[in-house]
Amino acid sequence: MLMKNYRDFETYTKRFPDENGRFGEYGGQYLPPELQVAFEEISDAYESICHSAKFINELRRIRKEFQGRPTPVYHCERLSNLLGQCQIYLKREDLNHTGAHKLNHCMGEGLLATYLGKKKLIAETGAGQHGVALATAAAYFGLECDIYMGEVDIKKQAPNVSRMKILGARVIPVSHGLKTLKEAVDSAFAAYLKEYKTAIYCIGSALGPHPFPKMVRDFQSIVGIEARQQFLEMTGIMPDVVCACVGGGSNAAGMFIPFLDAPVEIVGVEPMGRGANVGDNAASITYGKKGVLHGFESYLLQDENGEPQPVYSVASGLDYPGVGPEHAYLHDIGRVKYDYVTDDEAMEAFFMLSRYEGIIPALESSHAVAYAIRYARTHKSGSILVNLSGRGDKDMDYVLEHYGDKYLK
Ligand SMILES: Cc1ncc(COP(=O)(O)O)c(C=O)c1O
């Protein structure tokens, strides 16, 4: 069904995904038979538990007392004045405990795991933020935790590797293929296949087989719910634009869904890396085609045989050859616009936000900030609300080593 007007989205979350986990033609569940049972168990448990007052109240308490929610919305006055008249605002998910939005779904998934009587949480990580968040959830709930991480990312995101280990997780290096996020997902899936009776696979984004795209979106929606109310309280109106970076799509889904029925332009920002050539970016919606990977159907960067193509972004959390199925759907129906930002633009944004506002953004989030900077340079009025999905402490060593000469005086 094609939805043309923002008001068509008032009942959107009740209608999407459908009972087969589909967002239009995307999503679904492509699994070996033995895992179908495990995913059915997760799906049934989620559907019954997520409506129970006990689960909702416990999650609310965790968000307030442990995570420090609500995170604030912040007006970047200095940066906005520097660029012109358009006003830039940030939803400060970098201030969520552990420094990124990832904890929003990890605490939900951890709570679900305890309801299911599971003993272990398994996941992959790219930038290490999901790994840190899941290790934190495991420590909180008293569960074991195995995190699969590509060797390239282990080197690039060393501080997060240390954090995961200190939190008690096992970090398992992945050494095949490009040794980054896609391979880490492959390995985590393989491990889960052996342990699904006692473990739960907590996918790091709004992707994977049903019910994960829905579950992660639902847990992340707190970001947009808070932001909408906070922005309205601050300014009395809606922002003109809401934007977020898109890797797998969890922070973007959380930010966008509560704004779908509002008169707001919504923009997802993909990583254009070094440029348009195959292997130089990870812009799955911009260049991808429909296909199946890791148990779900969506836009994928793939070759003519349907094999995933090599991907790259300076931001480890964005270099995945696919995107969550809900984003594929929102793109096709035209409700969300997907644009892109290069490594160089993201790096400029990283330093501008640091120097003009005293906020060091994660390289992933810098893509959304870069889009806002571009928007503010080209629009003489209005406002743009950015989901600042995480903080950049994990990226500082890498940035200084590779970009220090250019940006440091
Ligand atoms: C801070 C931050 N933002 C964004 C992302 C991208 O993930 P997603 O698209 O699921 O929000 C990551 C992934 O690691 C991240 O660490």
Ligand as a Chemical Component Dictionary entry (heavy atoms), coordinates in Angstrom:
data_LIG
# 
_chem_comp.id                   LIG 
_chem_comp.type                 NON-POLYMER 
_chem_comp.pdbx_formal_charge   0 
_chem_comp.three_letter_code    LIG 
# 
loop_
_chem_comp_atom.comp_id 
_chem_comp_atom.atom_id 
_chem_comp_atom.alt_atom_id 
_chem_comp_atom.type_symbol 
_chem_comp_atom.charge 
_chem_comp_atom.model_Cartn_x 
_chem_comp_atom.model_Cartn_y 
_chem_comp_atom.model_Cartn_z 
_chem_comp_atom.pdbx_ordinal 
LIG C1 C1 C 0 27.335 5.555 17.530 1  
LIG C2 C2 C 0 26.761 4.731 16.437 2  
LIG N1 N1 N 0 25.847 5.277 15.615 3  
LIG C3 C3 C 0 25.292 4.580 14.606 4  
LIG C4 C4 C 0 25.666 3.265 14.354 5  
LIG C5 C5 C 0 25.056 2.556 13.195 6  
LIG O1 O1 O 0 24.132 1.596 13.559 7  
LIG P1 P1 P 0 22.586 1.798 13.302 8  
LIG O2 O2 O 0 22.418 2.173 11.861 9  
LIG O3 O3 O 0 22.000 0.494 13.643 10 
LIG O4 O4 O 0 22.124 2.896 14.205 11 
LIG C6 C6 C 0 26.608 2.648 15.192 12 
LIG C7 C7 C 0 27.004 1.247 14.983 13 
LIG O5 O5 O 0 27.882 0.715 15.584 14 
LIG C8 C8 C 0 27.174 3.402 16.248 15 
LIG O6 O6 O 0 28.085 2.871 17.068 16 
# 
loop_
_chem_comp_bond.comp_id 
_chem_comp_bond.atom_id_1 
_chem_comp_bond.atom_id_2 
_chem_comp_bond.value_order 
_chem_comp_bond.pdbx_ordinal 
LIG C1 C2 SING 1  
LIG C2 N1 SING 2  
LIG C2 C8 DOUB 3  
LIG N1 C3 DOUB 4  
LIG C3 C4 SING 5  
LIG C4 C5 SING 6  
LIG C4 C6 DOUB 7  
LIG C5 O1 SING 8  
LIG O1 P1 SING 9  
LIG P1 O2 DOUB 10 
LIG P1 O3 SING 11 
LIG P1 O4 SING 12 
LIG C6 C7 SING 13 
LIG C6 C8 SING 14 
LIG C7 O5 DOUB 15 
LIG C8 O6 SING 16 
# 
